[in-house]
């Protein structure tokens, strides 16, 4: 499927910003992993803008594209008892799933 890169999607976050992944319900389909929901991470990169996978799954081709980001998480924040302090995991998330960490 072709990307809809319009340059019009607002970017609410910058590299280095602390964010928290919203804990939104799954309505049919989502690429947002359950283990990152509610967890604080850091914006590592702004990538591209496109439709959300949820909108594509529902054939909402006229939906507003959103900015996507690479978010870096400390693995010890993702899994209880994770033994290594400095290990990280990165994943791609759209703007709609992120909010300022606030702490």
Biopython code that builds the backbone (N, CA, C, O; Angstrom):
import numpy as np
from Bio.PDB.StructureBuilder import StructureBuilder

atoms = [
    (1, "UNK", "N", (0.854, -1.184, 0.000)),
    (1, "UNK", "CA", (0.000, 0.000, 0.000)),
    (1, "UNK", "C", (0.889, 1.232, 0.000)),
    (1, "UNK", "O", (1.908, 1.268, 0.690)),
    (2, "UNK", "N", (0.517, 2.211, -0.749)),
    (2, "UNK", "CA", (1.294, 3.434, -0.876)),
    (2, "UNK", "C", (1.111, 4.345, 0.336)),
    (2, "UNK", "O", (-0.002, 4.509, 0.836)),
    (3, "UNK", "N", (2.196, 4.925, 0.795)),
    (3, "UNK", "CA", (2.168, 5.855, 1.927)),
    (3, "UNK", "C", (1.589, 7.187, 1.500)),
    (3, "UNK", "O", (1.790, 7.617, 0.364)),
    (4, "UNK", "N", (0.873, 7.844, 2.394)),
    (4, "UNK", "CA", (0.284, 9.153, 2.127)),
    (4, "UNK", "C", (1.065, 10.214, 2.882)),
    (4, "UNK", "O", (0.585, 10.717, 3.897)),
    (5, "UNK", "N", (2.223, 10.558, 2.427)),
    (5, "UNK", "CA", (3.083, 11.529, 3.097)),
    (5, "UNK", "C", (2.712, 12.917, 2.612)),
    (5, "UNK", "O", (3.070, 13.306, 1.500)),
    (6, "UNK", "N", (2.005, 13.659, 3.430)),
    (6, "UNK", "CA", (1.508, 14.955, 2.997)),
    (6, "UNK", "C", (2.267, 16.127, 3.581)),
    (6, "UNK", "O", (2.206, 17.231, 3.040)),
    (7, "UNK", "N", (2.983, 15.910, 4.681)),
    (7, "UNK", "CA", (3.661, 17.020, 5.334)),
    (7, "UNK", "C", (2.723, 17.878, 6.157)),
    (7, "UNK", "O", (3.128, 18.938, 6.636)),
    (8, "UNK", "N", (1.471, 17.449, 6.337)),
    (8, "UNK", "CA", (0.476, 18.237, 7.061)),
    (8, "UNK", "C", (0.170, 17.733, 8.461)),
    (8, "UNK", "O", (-0.515, 18.418, 9.221)),
    (9, "UNK", "N", (0.655, 16.567, 8.817)),
    (9, "UNK", "CA", (0.351, 16.015, 10.141)),
    (9, "UNK", "C", (1.163, 16.754, 11.199)),
    (9, "UNK", "O", (2.377, 16.901, 11.055)),
    (10, "UNK", "N", (0.509, 17.219, 12.255)),
    (10, "UNK", "CA", (1.266, 17.914, 13.298)),
    (10, "UNK", "C", (2.164, 16.948, 14.068)),
    (10, "UNK", "O", (1.772, 15.819, 14.365)),
    (11, "UNK", "N", (3.352, 17.401, 14.380)),
    (11, "UNK", "CA", (4.280, 16.638, 15.212)),
    (11, "UNK", "C", (4.224, 17.242, 16.606)),
    (11, "UNK", "O", (4.708, 18.353, 16.823)),
    (12, "UNK", "N", (3.644, 16.527, 17.541)),
    (12, "UNK", "CA", (3.473, 17.033, 18.896)),
    (12, "UNK", "C", (4.690, 16.800, 19.778)),
    (12, "UNK", "O", (4.772, 17.353, 20.874)),
    (13, "UNK", "N", (5.648, 15.979, 19.311)),
    (13, "UNK", "CA", (6.806, 15.629, 20.125)),
    (13, "UNK", "C", (8.082, 15.801, 19.326)),
    (13, "UNK", "O", (8.085, 15.720, 18.098)),
    (14, "UNK", "N", (9.171, 16.041, 20.053)),
    (14, "UNK", "CA", (10.497, 16.177, 19.465)),
    (14, "UNK", "C", (11.423, 15.117, 20.038)),
    (14, "UNK", "O", (11.150, 14.543, 21.092)),
    (15, "UNK", "N", (12.510, 14.865, 19.341)),
    (15, "UNK", "CA", (13.516, 13.911, 19.825)),
    (15, "UNK", "C", (13.949, 14.329, 21.231)),
    (15, "UNK", "O", (14.258, 15.496, 21.473)),
    (16, "UNK", "N", (13.969, 13.375, 22.143)),
    (16, "UNK", "CA", (14.346, 13.628, 23.533)),
    (16, "UNK", "C", (13.171, 13.829, 24.471)),
    (16, "UNK", "O", (13.351, 13.766, 25.687)),
    (17, "UNK", "N", (11.967, 14.071, 23.947)),
    (17, "UNK", "CA", (10.791, 14.265, 24.801)),
    (17, "UNK", "C", (10.425, 12.973, 25.519)),
    (17, "UNK", "O", (10.486, 11.890, 24.936)),
    (18, "UNK", "N", (10.044, 13.093, 26.790)),
    (18, "UNK", "CA", (9.529, 11.947, 27.547)),
    (18, "UNK", "C", (8.042, 11.818, 27.280)),
    (18, "UNK", "O", (7.295, 12.789, 27.394)),
    (19, "UNK", "N", (7.615, 10.616, 26.923)),
    (19, "UNK", "CA", (6.216, 10.353, 26.603)),
    (19, "UNK", "C", (5.752, 9.108, 27.345)),
    (19, "UNK", "O", (6.558, 8.313, 27.830)),
    (20, "UNK", "N", (4.456, 8.961, 27.420)),
    (20, "UNK", "CA", (3.844, 7.749, 27.959)),
    (20, "UNK", "C", (2.900, 7.224, 26.889)),
    (20, "UNK", "O", (2.189, 7.993, 26.243)),
    (21, "UNK", "N", (2.897, 5.905, 26.708)),
    (21, "UNK", "CA", (1.993, 5.284, 25.750)),
    (21, "UNK", "C", (0.622, 5.176, 26.412)),
    (21, "UNK", "O", (0.495, 4.649, 27.517)),
    (22, "UNK", "N", (-0.384, 5.672, 25.735)),
    (22, "UNK", "CA", (-1.741, 5.594, 26.269)),
    (22, "UNK", "C", (-2.184, 4.136, 26.337)),
    (22, "UNK", "O", (-1.759, 3.302, 25.537)),
    (23, "UNK", "N", (-3.035, 3.853, 27.294)),
    (23, "UNK", "CA", (-3.589, 2.506, 27.454)),
    (23, "UNK", "C", (-4.996, 2.503, 26.871)),
    (23, "UNK", "O", (-5.985, 2.443, 27.601)),
    (24, "UNK", "N", (-5.070, 2.568, 25.535)),
    (24, "UNK", "CA", (-6.353, 2.605, 24.835)),
    (24, "UNK", "C", (-6.843, 1.180, 24.563)),
    (24, "UNK", "O", (-6.037, 0.252, 24.493)),
    (25, "UNK", "N", (-8.147, 1.003, 24.413)),
    (25, "UNK", "CA", (-8.670, -0.336, 24.124)),
    (25, "UNK", "C", (-8.370, -0.746, 22.679)),
    (25, "UNK", "O", (-8.220, 0.097, 21.794)),
    (26, "UNK", "N", (-8.289, -2.050, 22.468)),
    (26, "UNK", "CA", (-8.196, -2.587, 21.111)),
    (26, "UNK", "C", (-9.596, -2.648, 20.532)),
    (26, "UNK", "O", (-10.483, -3.293, 21.091)),
    (27, "UNK", "N", (-9.788, -1.978, 19.418)),
    (27, "UNK", "CA", (-11.058, -2.072, 18.710)),
    (27, "UNK", "C", (-10.769, -2.716, 17.362)),
    (27, "UNK", "O", (-10.499, -2.021, 16.383)),
    (28, "UNK", "N", (-10.824, -4.009, 17.311)),
    (28, "UNK", "CA", (-10.599, -4.818, 16.127)),
    (28, "UNK", "C", (-9.125, -5.045, 15.845)),
    (28, "UNK", "O", (-8.702, -6.190, 15.689)),
    (29, "UNK", "N", (-8.313, -3.960, 15.775)),
    (29, "UNK", "CA", (-6.926, -4.135, 15.355)),
    (29, "UNK", "C", (-6.072, -2.984, 15.867)),
    (29, "UNK", "O", (-6.507, -1.833, 15.888)),
    (30, "UNK", "N", (-4.865, -3.304, 16.275)),
    (30, "UNK", "CA", (-3.887, -2.287, 16.647)),
    (30, "UNK", "C", (-2.503, -2.890, 16.543)),
    (30, "UNK", "O", (-2.304, -4.064, 16.853)),
    (31, "UNK", "N", (-1.535, -2.077, 16.104)),
    (31, "UNK", "CA", (-0.143, -2.515, 16.104)),
    (31, "UNK", "C", (0.577, -2.100, 17.377)),
    (31, "UNK", "O", (1.762, -2.394, 17.534)),
    (32, "UNK", "N", (-0.107, -1.429, 18.283)),
    (32, "UNK", "CA", (0.531, -0.986, 19.521)),
    (32, "UNK", "C", (0.577, -2.152, 20.506)),
    (32, "UNK", "O", (-0.458, -2.660, 20.936)),
    (33, "UNK", "N", (1.785, -2.564, 20.852)),
    (33, "UNK", "CA", (1.972, -3.731, 21.709)),
    (33, "UNK", "C", (1.419, -3.474, 23.111)),
    (33, "UNK", "O", (1.520, -2.370, 23.646)),
    (34, "UNK", "N", (0.839, -4.508, 23.681)),
    (34, "UNK", "CA", (0.268, -4.404, 25.023)),
    (34, "UNK", "C", (1.336, -4.079, 26.063)),
    (34, "UNK", "O", (1.063, -3.343, 27.011)),
    (35, "UNK", "N", (2.548, -4.614, 25.902)),
    (35, "UNK", "CA", (3.576, -4.438, 26.931)),
    (35, "UNK", "C", (4.149, -3.032, 27.004)),
    (35, "UNK", "O", (4.866, -2.725, 27.956)),
    (36, "UNK", "N", (3.863, -2.159, 26.030)),
    (36, "UNK", "CA", (4.339, -0.776, 26.128)),
    (36, "UNK", "C", (3.249, 0.172, 26.624)),
    (36, "UNK", "O", (3.538, 1.328, 26.932)),
    (37, "UNK", "N", (2.028, -0.286, 26.706)),
    (37, "UNK", "CA", (0.921, 0.582, 27.118)),
    (37, "UNK", "C", (1.065, 0.988, 28.579)),
    (37, "UNK", "O", (1.245, 0.148, 29.460)),
    (38, "UNK", "N", (0.981, 2.289, 28.814)),
    (38, "UNK", "CA", (1.129, 2.827, 30.159)),
    (38, "UNK", "C", (2.568, 3.051, 30.579)),
    (38, "UNK", "O", (2.818, 3.519, 31.690)),
    (39, "UNK", "N", (3.522, 2.726, 29.713)),
    (39, "UNK", "CA", (4.947, 2.808, 30.053)),
    (39, "UNK", "C", (5.547, 4.094, 29.491)),
    (39, "UNK", "O", (5.174, 4.554, 28.412)),
    (40, "UNK", "N", (6.474, 4.655, 30.241)),
    (40, "UNK", "CA", (7.166, 5.877, 29.839)),
    (40, "UNK", "C", (8.368, 5.543, 28.966)),
    (40, "UNK", "O", (9.102, 4.592, 29.233)),
    (41, "UNK", "N", (8.556, 6.347, 27.911)),
    (41, "UNK", "CA", (9.695, 6.181, 27.027)),
    (41, "UNK", "C", (10.172, 7.533, 26.533)),
    (41, "UNK", "O", (9.652, 8.571, 26.942)),
    (42, "UNK", "N", (11.154, 7.520, 25.663)),
    (42, "UNK", "CA", (11.758, 8.730, 25.123)),
    (42, "UNK", "C", (11.667, 8.707, 23.605)),
    (42, "UNK", "O", (11.941, 7.684, 22.978)),
    (43, "UNK", "N", (11.282, 9.834, 23.015)),
    (43, "UNK", "CA", (11.252, 9.939, 21.561)),
    (43, "UNK", "C", (12.695, 9.859, 21.052)),
    (43, "UNK", "O", (13.528, 10.701, 21.388)),
    (44, "UNK", "N", (12.976, 8.839, 20.239)),
    (44, "UNK", "CA", (14.316, 8.650, 19.678)),
    (44, "UNK", "C", (14.408, 9.243, 18.277)),
    (44, "UNK", "O", (15.484, 9.662, 17.851)),
    (45, "UNK", "N", (13.279, 9.283, 17.552)),
    (45, "UNK", "CA", (13.279, 9.836, 16.191)),
    (45, "UNK", "C", (11.847, 10.115, 15.758)),
    (45, "UNK", "O", (10.906, 9.445, 16.185)),
    (46, "UNK", "N", (11.708, 11.118, 14.902)),
    (46, "UNK", "CA", (10.458, 11.332, 14.165)),
    (46, "UNK", "C", (10.655, 10.656, 12.826)),
    (46, "UNK", "O", (11.660, 10.908, 12.162)),
    (47, "UNK", "N", (9.740, 9.813, 12.410)),
    (47, "UNK", "CA", (9.970, 9.043, 11.202)),
    (47, "UNK", "C", (9.199, 9.592, 9.998)),
    (47, "UNK", "O", (9.786, 10.282, 9.165)),
    (48, "UNK", "N", (7.933, 9.309, 9.890)),
    (48, "UNK", "CA", (7.137, 9.677, 8.722)),
    (48, "UNK", "C", (5.713, 9.928, 9.180)),
    (48, "UNK", "O", (5.389, 9.756, 10.355)),
    (49, "UNK", "N", (4.880, 10.328, 8.263)),
    (49, "UNK", "CA", (3.458, 10.434, 8.577)),
    (49, "UNK", "C", (2.677, 9.576, 7.599)),
    (49, "UNK", "O", (3.019, 9.465, 6.422)),
    (50, "UNK", "N", (1.624, 8.977, 8.119)),
    (50, "UNK", "CA", (0.802, 8.077, 7.315)),
    (50, "UNK", "C", (-0.492, 7.824, 8.073)),
    (50, "UNK", "O", (-0.684, 8.311, 9.188)),
    (51, "UNK", "N", (-1.381, 7.049, 7.443)),
    (51, "UNK", "CA", (-2.592, 6.637, 8.134)),
    (51, "UNK", "C", (-2.237, 5.675, 9.255)),
    (51, "UNK", "O", (-1.255, 4.937, 9.170)),
    (52, "UNK", "N", (-3.045, 5.690, 10.304)),
    (52, "UNK", "CA", (-2.878, 4.690, 11.359)),
    (52, "UNK", "C", (-3.254, 3.318, 10.816)),
    (52, "UNK", "O", (-4.160, 3.214, 9.990)),
    (53, "UNK", "N", (-2.575, 2.263, 11.262)),
    (53, "UNK", "CA", (-2.961, 0.921, 10.836)),
    (53, "UNK", "C", (-4.436, 0.626, 11.143)),
    (53, "UNK", "O", (-5.097, -0.081, 10.381)),
    (54, "UNK", "N", (-4.950, 1.161, 12.250)),
    (54, "UNK", "CA", (-6.355, 0.957, 12.600)),
    (54, "UNK", "C", (-7.273, 1.555, 11.531)),
    (54, "UNK", "O", (-8.287, 0.953, 11.177)),
    (55, "UNK", "N", (-6.917, 2.749, 11.014)),
    (55, "UNK", "CA", (-7.721, 3.375, 9.964)),
    (55, "UNK", "C", (-7.638, 2.584, 8.666)),
    (55, "UNK", "O", (-8.639, 2.415, 7.969)),
    (56, "UNK", "N", (-6.448, 2.103, 8.347)),
    (56, "UNK", "CA", (-6.305, 1.287, 7.132)),
    (56, "UNK", "C", (-7.107, -0.004, 7.243)),
    (56, "UNK", "O", (-7.713, -0.444, 6.265)),
    (57, "UNK", "N", (-7.115, -0.613, 8.425)),
    (57, "UNK", "CA", (-7.857, -1.857, 8.611)),
    (57, "UNK", "C", (-9.350, -1.665, 8.386)),
    (57, "UNK", "O", (-10.031, -2.585, 7.933)),
    (58, "UNK", "N", (-9.864, -0.480, 8.697)),
    (58, "UNK", "CA", (-11.287, -0.167, 8.521)),
    (58, "UNK", "C", (-11.549, 0.539, 7.190)),
    (58, "UNK", "O", (-12.643, 1.059, 6.971)),
    (59, "UNK", "N", (-10.544, 0.560, 6.293)),
    (59, "UNK", "CA", (-10.668, 1.208, 4.974)),
    (59, "UNK", "C", (-11.036, 2.682, 5.078)),
    (59, "UNK", "O", (-11.805, 3.195, 4.264)),
    (60, "UNK", "N", (-10.485, 3.360, 6.080)),
    (60, "UNK", "CA", (-10.706, 4.806, 6.232)),
    (60, "UNK", "C", (-9.598, 5.554, 5.488)),
    (60, "UNK", "O", (-8.762, 6.222, 6.096)),
    (61, "UNK", "N", (-9.612, 5.426, 4.180)),
    (61, "UNK", "CA", (-8.573, 6.035, 3.362)),
    (61, "UNK", "C", (-8.601, 7.552, 3.384)),
    (61, "UNK", "O", (-7.624, 8.190, 2.991)),
    (62, "UNK", "N", (-9.693, 8.138, 3.834)),
    (62, "UNK", "CA", (-9.798, 9.596, 3.915)),
    (62, "UNK", "C", (-9.429, 10.131, 5.304)),
    (62, "UNK", "O", (-9.563, 11.327, 5.566)),
    (63, "UNK", "N", (-8.966, 9.249, 6.189)),
    (63, "UNK", "CA", (-8.576, 9.676, 7.544)),
    (63, "UNK", "C", (-7.352, 10.585, 7.485)),
    (63, "UNK", "O", (-6.584, 10.551, 6.524)),
    (64, "UNK", "N", (-7.184, 11.389, 8.515)),
    (64, "UNK", "CA", (-6.046, 12.307, 8.607)),
    (64, "UNK", "C", (-4.774, 11.528, 8.923)),
    (64, "UNK", "O", (-4.749, 10.775, 9.897)),
    (65, "UNK", "N", (-3.715, 11.688, 8.125)),
    (65, "UNK", "CA", (-2.436, 11.048, 8.469)),
    (65, "UNK", "C", (-1.909, 11.571, 9.802)),
    (65, "UNK", "O", (-2.209, 12.696, 10.203)),
    (66, "UNK", "N", (-1.130, 10.753, 10.473)),
    (66, "UNK", "CA", (-0.520, 11.138, 11.743)),
    (66, "UNK", "C", (0.984, 10.961, 11.675)),
    (66, "UNK", "O", (1.503, 10.174, 10.882)),
    (67, "UNK", "N", (1.675, 11.714, 12.527)),
    (67, "UNK", "CA", (3.131, 11.595, 12.656)),
    (67, "UNK", "C", (3.446, 10.306, 13.405)),
    (67, "UNK", "O", (2.790, 9.981, 14.394)),
    (68, "UNK", "N", (4.450, 9.573, 12.933)),
    (68, "UNK", "CA", (4.946, 8.379, 13.619)),
    (68, "UNK", "C", (6.305, 8.687, 14.225)),
    (68, "UNK", "O", (7.055, 9.519, 13.714)),
    (69, "UNK", "N", (6.611, 8.006, 15.317)),
    (69, "UNK", "CA", (7.847, 8.207, 16.070)),
    (69, "UNK", "C", (8.475, 6.858, 16.410)),
    (69, "UNK", "O", (7.786, 5.841, 16.493)),
    (70, "UNK", "N", (9.781, 6.866, 16.602)),
    (70, "UNK", "CA", (10.468, 5.748, 17.238)),
    (70, "UNK", "C", (10.595, 6.118, 18.709)),
    (70, "UNK", "O", (11.157, 7.160, 19.048)),
    (71, "UNK", "N", (10.070, 5.262, 19.581)),
    (71, "UNK", "CA", (10.107, 5.506, 21.023)),
    (71, "UNK", "C", (11.010, 4.453, 21.655)),
    (71, "UNK", "O", (10.884, 3.260, 21.376)),
    (72, "UNK", "N", (11.921, 4.912, 22.512)),
    (72, "UNK", "CA", (12.873, 4.029, 23.198)),
    (72, "UNK", "C", (12.417, 3.826, 24.640)),
    (72, "UNK", "O", (12.093, 4.782, 25.345)),
    (73, "UNK", "N", (12.399, 2.561, 25.066)),
    (73, "UNK", "CA", (12.006, 2.193, 26.423)),
    (73, "UNK", "C", (13.154, 1.477, 27.109)),
    (73, "UNK", "O", (13.913, 0.754, 26.464)),
    (74, "UNK", "N", (13.286, 1.673, 28.418)),
    (74, "UNK", "CA", (14.194, 0.844, 29.207)),
    (74, "UNK", "C", (13.482, -0.495, 29.416)),
    (74, "UNK", "O", (12.323, -0.526, 29.828)),
    (75, "UNK", "N", (14.168, -1.583, 29.136)),
    (75, "UNK", "CA", (13.521, -2.882, 29.259)),
    (75, "UNK", "C", (13.101, -3.176, 30.691)),
    (75, "UNK", "O", (12.113, -3.874, 30.917)),
    (76, "UNK", "N", (13.847, -2.647, 31.665)),
    (76, "UNK", "CA", (13.461, -2.882, 33.065)),
    (76, "UNK", "C", (12.132, -2.204, 33.402)),
    (76, "UNK", "O", (11.481, -2.577, 34.378)),
    (77, "UNK", "N", (11.719, -1.202, 32.598)),
    (77, "UNK", "CA", (10.407, -0.577, 32.786)),
    (77, "UNK", "C", (9.295, -1.398, 32.142)),
    (77, "UNK", "O", (8.121, -1.222, 32.469)),
    (78, "UNK", "N", (9.659, -2.287, 31.233)),
    (78, "UNK", "CA", (8.670, -3.096, 30.519)),
    (78, "UNK", "C", (8.364, -4.413, 31.219)),
    (78, "UNK", "O", (7.226, -4.881, 31.194)),
    (79, "UNK", "N", (9.381, -5.019, 31.849)),
    (79, "UNK", "CA", (9.209, -6.343, 32.432)),
    (79, "UNK", "C", (9.740, -6.374, 33.853)),
    (79, "UNK", "O", (10.900, -6.044, 34.102)),
    (80, "UNK", "N", (8.883, -6.773, 34.784)),
    (80, "UNK", "CA", (9.277, -6.896, 36.190)),
    (80, "UNK", "C", (10.469, -7.842, 36.322)),
    (80, "UNK", "O", (10.499, -8.920, 35.728)),
    (81, "UNK", "N", (11.429, -7.420, 37.099)),
    (81, "UNK", "CA", (12.581, -8.256, 37.382)),
    (81, "UNK", "C", (13.617, -8.306, 36.272)),
    (81, "UNK", "O", (14.545, -9.113, 36.334)),
    (82, "UNK", "N", (13.479, -7.464, 35.262)),
    (82, "UNK", "CA", (14.485, -7.476, 34.192)),
    (82, "UNK", "C", (15.823, -7.083, 34.809)),
    (82, "UNK", "O", (15.906, -6.049, 35.472)),
    (83, "UNK", "N", (16.880, -7.885, 34.606)),
    (83, "UNK", "CA", (18.107, -7.713, 35.397)),
    (83, "UNK", "C", (19.106, -6.663, 34.907)),
    (83, "UNK", "O", (20.027, -6.323, 35.650)),
    (84, "UNK", "N", (18.965, -6.142, 33.698)),
    (84, "UNK", "CA", (20.007, -5.274, 33.162)),
    (84, "UNK", "C", (19.529, -3.835, 33.064)),
    (84, "UNK", "O", (18.514, -3.551, 32.428)),
    (85, "UNK", "N", (20.253, -2.944, 33.684)),
    (85, "UNK", "CA", (19.875, -1.538, 33.826)),
    (85, "UNK", "C", (19.824, -0.786, 32.500)),
    (85, "UNK", "O", (18.922, 0.026, 32.295)),
    (86, "UNK", "N", (20.762, -1.035, 31.599)),
    (86, "UNK", "CA", (20.928, -0.191, 30.422)),
    (86, "UNK", "C", (20.340, -0.746, 29.132)),
    (86, "UNK", "O", (20.473, -0.102, 28.092)),
    (87, "UNK", "N", (19.703, -1.899, 29.149)),
    (87, "UNK", "CA", (19.125, -2.464, 27.934)),
    (87, "UNK", "C", (17.881, -1.684, 27.533)),
    (87, "UNK", "O", (17.070, -1.309, 28.380)),
    (88, "UNK", "N", (17.740, -1.444, 26.235)),
    (88, "UNK", "CA", (16.586, -0.703, 25.738)),
    (88, "UNK", "C", (15.890, -1.461, 24.614)),
    (88, "UNK", "O", (16.453, -2.380, 24.020)),
    (89, "UNK", "N", (14.675, -1.062, 24.343)),
    (89, "UNK", "CA", (13.877, -1.584, 23.246)),
    (89, "UNK", "C", (13.273, -0.384, 22.536)),
    (89, "UNK", "O", (12.830, 0.560, 23.190)),
    (90, "UNK", "N", (13.247, -0.404, 21.219)),
    (90, "UNK", "CA", (12.627, 0.672, 20.454)),
    (90, "UNK", "C", (11.475, 0.115, 19.641)),
    (90, "UNK", "O", (11.542, -1.010, 19.145)),
    (91, "UNK", "N", (10.421, 0.903, 19.505)),
    (91, "UNK", "CA", (9.299, 0.520, 18.667)),
    (91, "UNK", "C", (8.712, 1.779, 18.048)),
    (91, "UNK", "O", (8.942, 2.890, 18.526)),
    (92, "UNK", "N", (7.964, 1.589, 16.995)),
    (92, "UNK", "CA", (7.358, 2.714, 16.282)),
    (92, "UNK", "C", (5.913, 2.898, 16.735)),
    (92, "UNK", "O", (5.143, 1.942, 16.811)),
    (93, "UNK", "N", (5.563, 4.152, 17.034)),
    (93, "UNK", "CA", (4.212, 4.455, 17.508)),
    (93, "UNK", "C", (3.704, 5.738, 16.854)),
    (93, "UNK", "O", (4.488, 6.648, 16.586)),
    (94, "UNK", "N", (2.390, 5.818, 16.593)),
    (94, "UNK", "CA", (1.816, 7.040, 16.044)),
    (94, "UNK", "C", (1.478, 8.035, 17.151)),
    (94, "UNK", "O", (1.355, 7.675, 18.322)),
    (95, "UNK", "N", (1.335, 9.271, 16.754)),
    (95, "UNK", "CA", (1.049, 10.371, 17.675)),
    (95, "UNK", "C", (-0.156, 10.081, 18.574)),
    (95, "UNK", "O", (-0.118, 10.379, 19.767)),
    (96, "UNK", "N", (-1.198, 9.516, 18.028)),
    (96, "UNK", "CA", (-2.452, 9.284, 18.778)),
    (96, "UNK", "C", (-2.251, 8.430, 20.028)),
    (96, "UNK", "O", (-3.012, 8.540, 20.990)),
    (97, "UNK", "N", (-1.226, 7.582, 20.011)),
    (97, "UNK", "CA", (-0.994, 6.682, 21.134)),
    (97, "UNK", "C", (-0.098, 7.266, 22.209)),
    (97, "UNK", "O", (0.151, 6.613, 23.222)),
    (98, "UNK", "N", (0.399, 8.501, 22.008)),
    (98, "UNK", "CA", (1.366, 9.076, 22.928)),
    (98, "UNK", "C", (0.819, 10.293, 23.650)),
    (98, "UNK", "O", (-0.019, 11.024, 23.124)),
    (99, "UNK", "N", (1.313, 10.498, 24.878)),
    (99, "UNK", "CA", (1.006, 11.693, 25.655)),
    (99, "UNK", "C", (2.266, 12.103, 26.396)),
    (99, "UNK", "O", (3.144, 11.271, 26.623)),
    (100, "UNK", "N", (2.375, 13.379, 26.779)),
    (100, "UNK", "CA", (3.542, 13.786, 27.577)),
    (100, "UNK", "C", (3.619, 12.961, 28.860)),
    (100, "UNK", "O", (2.596, 12.683, 29.486)),
    (101, "UNK", "N", (4.835, 12.570, 29.250)),
    (101, "UNK", "CA", (5.002, 11.703, 30.426)),
    (101, "UNK", "C", (4.576, 12.416, 31.706)),
    (101, "UNK", "O", (3.987, 11.796, 32.592)),
    (102, "UNK", "N", (4.863, 13.699, 31.812)),
    (102, "UNK", "CA", (4.389, 14.469, 32.960)),
    (102, "UNK", "C", (5.012, 14.121, 34.284)),
    (102, "UNK", "O", (4.515, 14.565, 35.319)),
    (103, "UNK", "N", (6.080, 13.347, 34.303)),
    (103, "UNK", "CA", (6.756, 13.053, 35.580)),
    (103, "UNK", "C", (8.229, 12.930, 35.411)),
    (103, "UNK", "O", (8.944, 12.685, 36.384)),
]
sb = StructureBuilder()
sb.init_structure("model")
sb.init_model(0)
sb.init_chain("A")
sb.init_seg("    ")
for serial, (resi, resn, name, xyz) in enumerate(atoms, 1):
    if name == "N":
        sb.init_residue(resn, " ", resi, " ")
    sb.init_atom(name, np.array(xyz, "f"), 0.0, 1.0, " ", f" {name:<3s}", serial, name[0])
structure = sb.get_structure()
